[in-house]
């Protein structure tokens, strides 16, 4: 569930106004160090790790995201 929330949380943190179309390219590395209890409050820290120019096909932006459980 927490992985599925990343796209929505990124949308709330970053605004790219010139985008005509987006594609979720997938995940590079995912780790689950602890379970997420039901009704947990989560927050996400995200940074842009890399921006790759794909020429006429656009750009590829790689984010580094960490989801934290409150408490």
Number of C-alpha atoms within 10 A of each C-alpha: 6 11 10 8 12 16 10 9 16 16 10 9 11 11 9 7 6 6 8 6 6 8 6 7 9 7 9 8 6 9 6 8 6 7 7 14 8 6 6 11 11 13 12 15 12 16 13 11 10 11 11 10 11 9 7 6 7 12 11 15 12 16 15 12 16 13 15 14 13 8 6
